Amino acid sequence: MATRGSTRTTPVKGKSGIEAGQESAGWLFTLPMIIILGVFLVIPVLMALYVSMTNWNGSSNPFGGGENAAFLGLENYTSLLTNDGLERDAFMQSIGNTFWYVVFVVPLQTITSLGLALIVTNKLLRAKGFFRTAFYFPSVTSSIAITTVFTFLFAGGGAVNAFLGWFGIQGPVWLDDPRGLVHVIFARFGVENPDWAQFEIVGRSFWEWMSGPSIAMLVLIILAVWTTTGTFMLMFMAALQDLPEDVDEAAALDGCTGWQKLTKVTIPQLRPVIFLVVTLGIIGTWQVFDQVYASGKGSPAGTTMTPAFLSYQTAFTSFDFGKGAAMSFVIFLIIVLLTQWQRRIMAEDKKPSRLKALIGRQSARTGAVR
């Protein structure tokens, strides 16, 4: 029984009026995209997963069984990961090549794109439209065309070696040099194939794993950084233009230098965008294909081979679609694990203390003015 002046409330059991049917309408509008994703993404992925457990050679129905599509279970995966042989050697070499490719490309493209974004959003810079277009242009150019140009630039008698020759430096035959960068550096100090680095990890010696990117792979690393920073620059530009100006003003009032403002205030606020850029970079670098295809198909000596290209080569050249699909799913698992690991590292548990203090002081100033 309600007393005088009290408000009687009852739980709302259902929606009525304008809110009625909103949930059904939402599902109705999203249903076409759900169907499209299911037909062209989910179902093909499940089919490929099944193919990865067969010995299908592409000449028959992969789901019909028989000699050319027999179900093997996890045999394709074990042959790639545990069984000694040329297949595992080639696959592990491609994994090692891509590991070094990721280690170099992702940090370089992230730092470079952030630097370019800071430059083109600077209030003192003139002709911003020109620089934004110039920095972004490589990202919209055909990767095959750019790779072809790079093969000429980094040829033995190409423009890069001619430029190095002006300084008395004899450049290598870039795309034909299989030497690992780390091995080259160790060789400078007289360390070559030491005994302590001969123990094996998944069929390869530790010395082979730590070889570093080959000289030929360095060309692809430079190419990747040059062609991807423009896209990531746009992401950082959008984030920088959306940052609250009052936090910058608080940092200036607290006497922060430009470097302190960048490292303690700006970059912490860009954490979500950095996570996005790094995640997209990891996914893209583990899937690199067209640059390898156009530059030498894994040569020299397999030091530019990547799992994506090896999967294509195994399936469409050797007609072993089962192993080719198995390679793809191993790379998919690696990408998922790396993304989750990165997410845990960059988790935003708390705001950085300096940034939190600046926001608090600025809020206090604003309240005092009001």
NUKOLSE-476514 format. One record per residue (C-alpha): residue in one letter; x, y, z. Coordinates in steps of 0.05 Angstrom, whole numbers, plus 5000, padded with zeros to 4 digits. Layout:
residues N
AXYZ...
***
This chain:
residues 370
M500050005000A502950664978T503051265025R501151965004G506652304964S510251654949T511651424878R509250734861T513750364812T512549694779P517549294737V516649364663K515148674637G515448834563K516649374512S510849744482G509550314435I515350554393E520250064426A516049454408G519249014357Q526049364356E529848724371S526348354315A527548934267G534948934285W535548194269L531648304205F536348844181T542648454199L540147794171P542547914099M549648054123I549447454169I547347014111I552747304066L558247204119G555746504132V555646304059F562146634037L566346614101V564146124155I562245544110P568545594066V572945614129L569644994156M570444654088A577744844086L578644564156Y575843904132V580343914070S586344024116M584943334144T584842984077N589742824020W585443173968N589143323904G583943763871S581743263818S575343023851N570043203902P573743343968F567843084008G566742453967G572242044000G576141553958E583441503941N584242243922A580442523982A581642034039F580642274110L587442294146G585542624212L591343034239E596642704195N597843334153Y599043734217T603743234248S607843184184L608743944186L610244004260T613343354285N615542894228D622642984202G622943124127L623243644073E616043864085R617344054157D624144364140A620944814087F615045004131M619445164192Q624045574149S618045974124I615846074196G622846324215N623046794156T616247084173F618047154247W623847614230Y619547974179V614348114233V619648324284F622348854237V616149084199V611049174254P615149634300L617950024241Q611250144207T607950324274I613350824294T613951124224S606451204215L605751534283G611552004266L608452184199A601652314232L604952784283I608253154225V602153244182T597753454241N602753974265K599654664265L606054984239L606454544177R604454854111A601754474050K598853924094G594553664038F600653543994F604553164048R598552744068T597452543995A604852413985F605451974047Y599051594031F600251493956P604550853963S598850514001V594050563941T599150353889S599149633863S603649203907I605848803846A607949433809I611749703870T615149033881T617349033808V620249733815F623949523879T627048923843F630249413794L632249903848F635649363890A638848983832G646348883834G647349473788G641149843810A640050543837V640950353910N647950053900A649750643855F647751123911L651750723962G657650743914W657951503920F660051393993G665050843977I660350283999Q659849663957G652749433963P650748693961V646848353907W640648463948L635347983922D640447433909D643847443978P641346904026R645747104085G642047264149L643047954179V644647684248H649547184219V653047744181I653748154245F656347554284A661347404228R664248104237F666347884307G668947204283V662946794307E660546304255N656145694269P658445604342D657544944379W653045254433A647745414380Q647144724348F641444444390E635044344350I628244664357V622744354315G627744064266R632144684258S638344874296F638045474341W643445794298E638645744238W632846044277M637046634299S639846784230G635547414224P632247644160S636347504098I639248074058A633947924006M628447954059L630948644080V628548894012L621548634026I621748934096I623449624068L618049524015A612749334067V614349934112W614150414053T607450164027T603650074093T605450684135G600751134095T594550744115F596550714189M598351444186L591051604171M588851214232F593651594277M591552254245A584252124261A586051944333L590552544342Q585253024317D580252724365L584452824428P581853324479E585553984476D584554124550V589353564569D594753864525E593454534557A594154224626A600753914606A603254584581L601154924646D604854384685G611154554646C611753914605T616853924549G614953694480W617953014491Q614652924559K607953134529L608752624473T610952034516K606852174579V600552484551T599452374476I601851654467P597951384528Q591551684499L593151334433R593450644465P587150374430V589550604362I596550324374F593249654392L589249674327V595349864284V599749324315T594248804308L593048964235G600548974224I601448274255I595747994213G598248304149T605548104158W603747374173Q599547364110V604647684062F604247363994D604247823933Q611148133947V614247443953Y610747203889A613147803849S620247843876G622947133868K617946623895G621946493958S628946523930P634646563945A635145883981G628145964009T630146564053T624246984029M619146414031T613046554075P607746064100A602346404057F606346313993L608545614013S601345424026Y599445683957Q605345323925T603744663960A596444683941F596444973870T603244743845S604244083881F596743943883D596943753956F591044163979G590643804046K597644024069G596544714039A590244814080A593744534142M599145064134S593845604131F590545384195V597245344232I598546074212F591446244233L592845954302I599446334307I595846994290V590446874342L595546714396L599847314380T593747774380Q591447514448W598447584476Q598948294450R592048454478R594148234547I600548644544M596849274522A590949184568E588549834597D587849674670K589350374693K590751044662P597951264667S598951634732R601552274700L595852304650K590852164705A593752724748L593553214689I586253054676G584553134750R588053814754Q584854054690S577953844717A579354224781R581354844742T575054804700G570754724762A574155324795V572855754733R565455554734
***
